[in-house]
Amino acid sequence: MYIITNPKSSAQCGSLGTHSSALYSFSPTPSGSAVESFRLAVVHRFDLQDYIAIYGPAVPSEEQPSKLQELVKFRARSNDIASVQWSLGLHLVTADSPLSYRCCVYTPAGECLLNLEAYQHALGIRCVAPPGSGGGLLAVGSFDGSARLLSVFSWQLAFELAHSVAGATGCVEGGDRSVQCWVESEATFARRRLKVLPRLSPAASAGSGALPAMGVGWLAWSSDGLLLAAKEEAHPRCLWVWRPLQARLEALLVLAEPLQCARWRPAGSVAVLAFCSSSGRVGLWREGNEGVGEEEGDAEG
């Protein structure tokens, strides 16, 4: 057993915290590699400064057949890291607490490749979605209702996807052939145009916890990295499906109840997105399909 001392705790993050805070992250194990090839990134805090340490297995010996060792430790550029995660096992991505907008990308040696501050003096990042195995874009969701996509090759801003009512209405009302707008009505989905997206009431928009119910709070890439699913907290019944490389809204699903969870099919030649709400039904959206399938079931848990 190996004990890592003085890791940063979530209580040391900014007063708002995040609903997806994770101050340590294991790198994905390459296919065909031994389990012992992992790397573990841990955020530490000393003297009001954040540091990132990377741990890995030491060379085994007869006395200590299995041991963890610190490979590198470096000072982070961030003021208050709230989450850290690996991107394709090659880079480390950090996001600050929502009190400020800052997203940084580091090499395992500690070189800072990106220090993104999209705006100041407002609530910042809500979620980060590193690219999947087939993608090349890092997605950052923020409280201003936008998802900013950065190229992992140049670390430059490639696209900005706005989840505003005006933006969605523009796509749907424009009658673009590529946009599917599906509205759940009782037990079925029907394709139609929307003039106004359902949103939270002013009382509910204050949020039940520390975070206000606004901004892009969830992002997920399909397995091939070509489609991006998103949830905007001010429109909890809406599930957005983007095709970022073409900067277009592929589908907009409006549920009868607030979205509880959604997951992409982990592999396959055709992307399939499963989603559910408290209505007791699971929906399946299929890339290129002209409809939405549903299965009855228990949506709890």
RABELCOR-V355148 format. One record per backbone hydrogen bond with DSSP energy under -0.5 kcal/mol. CO is the residue of the C=O (numbers start at 1). NH is the residue of the N-H. E is the energy in kcal/mol with one decimal. If there is no record, write none. Layout:
co->{CO | CO}
nh->{NH | NH}
e->{E | E}
//
This chain:
co->{2 | 3 | 6 | 9 | 10 | 14 | 18 | 22 | 23 | 25 | 28 | 30 | 34 | 35 | 36 | 38 | 39 | 40 | 41 | 42 | 43 | 44 | 46 | 49 | 50 | 51 | 52 | 53 | 54 | 54 | 55 | 56 | 64 | 67 | 69 | 69 | 72 | 74 | 80 | 82 | 83 | 85 | 86 | 87 | 87 | 90 | 91 | 92 | 93 | 94 | 95 | 95 | 97 | 98 | 100 | 100 | 102 | 103 | 104 | 105 | 105 | 106 | 107 | 111 | 111 | 114 | 116 | 124 | 127 | 129 | 132 | 136 | 137 | 138 | 139 | 140 | 141 | 141 | 142 | 142 | 145 | 146 | 146 | 147 | 148 | 149 | 149 | 150 | 151 | 156 | 159 | 160 | 161 | 164 | 165 | 166 | 167 | 168 | 169 | 170 | 171 | 172 | 176 | 179 | 180 | 180 | 181 | 182 | 183 | 185 | 185 | 188 | 190 | 201 | 203 | 204 | 205 | 211 | 212 | 215 | 215 | 218 | 220 | 222 | 223 | 227 | 228 | 229 | 230 | 231 | 231 | 231 | 232 | 233 | 234 | 235 | 236 | 237 | 239 | 240 | 241 | 241 | 242 | 242 | 243 | 243 | 244 | 248 | 248 | 250 | 251 | 252 | 252 | 253 | 253 | 254 | 258 | 261 | 263 | 265 | 271 | 272 | 272 | 273 | 274 | 275 | 276 | 276 | 277 | 280 | 281 | 281 | 282 | 283 | 284 | 284 | 285 | 286 | 291 | 293 | 295 | 297}
nh->{4 | 5 | 45 | 12 | 13 | 17 | 21 | 84 | 43 | 41 | 30 | 33 | 37 | 38 | 57 | 57 | 27 | 55 | 25 | 53 | 8 | 51 | 49 | 46 | 76 | 44 | 74 | 42 | 71 | 72 | 40 | 69 | 61 | 58 | 56 | 71 | 54 | 52 | 97 | 22 | 95 | 93 | 88 | 90 | 91 | 108 | 87 | 106 | 85 | 104 | 82 | 83 | 100 | 124 | 102 | 125 | 96 | 116 | 94 | 113 | 114 | 92 | 110 | 107 | 113 | 105 | 103 | 143 | 141 | 139 | 135 | 152 | 139 | 150 | 129 | 148 | 126 | 127 | 145 | 216 | 163 | 142 | 148 | 161 | 140 | 158 | 159 | 138 | 155 | 151 | 149 | 162 | 147 | 168 | 169 | 170 | 171 | 172 | 173 | 174 | 176 | 175 | 179 | 181 | 182 | 252 | 192 | 254 | 190 | 187 | 188 | 185 | 183 | 205 | 206 | 207 | 213 | 209 | 214 | 217 | 233 | 231 | 229 | 225 | 134 | 222 | 242 | 220 | 240 | 217 | 218 | 233 | 235 | 236 | 200 | 238 | 259 | 255 | 253 | 230 | 250 | 251 | 228 | 244 | 246 | 248 | 247 | 243 | 250 | 180 | 241 | 182 | 254 | 239 | 255 | 184 | 278 | 276 | 274 | 223 | 287 | 265 | 274 | 285 | 263 | 283 | 260 | 261 | 280 | 297 | 277 | 283 | 295 | 275 | 286 | 293 | 273 | 289 | 286 | 284 | 282 | 299}
e->{-0.5 | -0.6 | -0.7 | -1.7 | -1.3 | -0.6 | -1.1 | -2.3 | -2.4 | -2.9 | -0.5 | -2.1 | -1.8 | -1.1 | -0.5 | -0.6 | -2.9 | -3.2 | -2.2 | -2.8 | -3.3 | -2.9 | -1.7 | -2.3 | -2.4 | -3.2 | -2.2 | -2.8 | -3.2 | -1.3 | -2.9 | -3.0 | -1.7 | -3.3 | -2.4 | -0.6 | -2.8 | -2.8 | -1.8 | -0.7 | -1.8 | -3.1 | -0.6 | -2.2 | -1.5 | -0.6 | -2.8 | -2.5 | -1.9 | -1.9 | -3.1 | -1.5 | -1.8 | -2.7 | -0.8 | -0.7 | -2.3 | -3.2 | -2.8 | -3.0 | -1.4 | -2.6 | -2.0 | -2.2 | -0.7 | -1.7 | -2.0 | -2.6 | -2.6 | -2.3 | -1.2 | -2.3 | -0.5 | -2.6 | -3.0 | -2.7 | -2.7 | -1.7 | -1.4 | -2.3 | -2.8 | -1.8 | -0.5 | -2.8 | -2.2 | -3.2 | -1.5 | -2.9 | -2.2 | -2.2 | -2.9 | -0.6 | -2.4 | -2.4 | -2.9 | -2.3 | -1.8 | -2.7 | -3.0 | -1.3 | -1.0 | -1.5 | -1.6 | -0.6 | -0.6 | -3.6 | -2.1 | -3.4 | -2.2 | -0.5 | -1.9 | -3.4 | -2.5 | -2.2 | -0.9 | -1.9 | -1.8 | -0.5 | -2.0 | -0.8 | -3.1 | -1.9 | -2.9 | -1.7 | -0.8 | -2.4 | -3.2 | -1.9 | -2.4 | -1.6 | -1.1 | -0.6 | -2.1 | -0.6 | -1.8 | -2.1 | -3.0 | -3.5 | -2.8 | -2.3 | -2.0 | -2.0 | -2.3 | -0.5 | -1.5 | -1.4 | -1.7 | -2.7 | -0.7 | -1.0 | -2.6 | -2.6 | -0.5 | -2.8 | -0.6 | -3.1 | -0.7 | -2.1 | -2.9 | -0.6 | -2.7 | -2.6 | -0.5 | -2.9 | -2.6 | -3.1 | -2.7 | -1.4 | -1.0 | -2.3 | -0.9 | -0.5 | -2.4 | -2.4 | -0.5 | -2.1 | -3.0 | -2.3 | -0.6 | -2.8 | -2.9 | -0.7}
//
